[in-house]
């Protein structure tokens, strides 16, 4: 299956460990944003940001499974979650999971499509069942 993982950049090491586990189980990471250098300040990199944001949204739409590492902070990851929810509503995919805190900065972690799990292992077990 094709996975997309959203997270704050402060959790890069955790995301990379998840990528490795997914690949070891025969899954694909549809877009590895951990390899991209920072494009901040965004206002100084508008052309690159336009291309990057398009790639992110297309990757989420084309994924089979979307995972958000929850956090009370973060900004873009909640926009990515909203994109996954919209894709699920329109196209019937991806499966959507949240690991960790729901947070209080966004309504989207509380959406009915979002399944809450405590680890990537629980998600891998759940997709075997579905």
C-alpha positions, 0 to 999 in steps of 0.5 A: 500500500502507498502511505503518506505521513504528516508530522511536524518537522521536529519529529523527522527521526520518528517519521524516518523510523516509520518509513523504514518499518513500512518499507520492511513490510512491503509498503511504499512511501508515496512522498518522502518529505523528510529529504526536502530542505527547508523552503522557509521563508515561504514568501521568498520561495513562492515558485518552489512552494507552489510546486511542493504544495501541489506534490503534497496534495497529489501524494495524499490523494494518491495514497492508500493510507494517510497517517498524522503524528498528532501534536499540539503544535504544527500548522501544515500537517492539519491542512494535509489532514483536511486534504486527506479527509476531503479525498476520502469523502470524494474518492473513498480513500485514503484510510486515515489514522492519527497517532498520538495527541489529537491536539486542540488547534484543529477540528479535523483530528475529531472527524469521523474518518480519522481512526486513532491508534497508538503506533504504526504497528497498530495501523499495520495490523488494522489494514490487514483486517480492512 
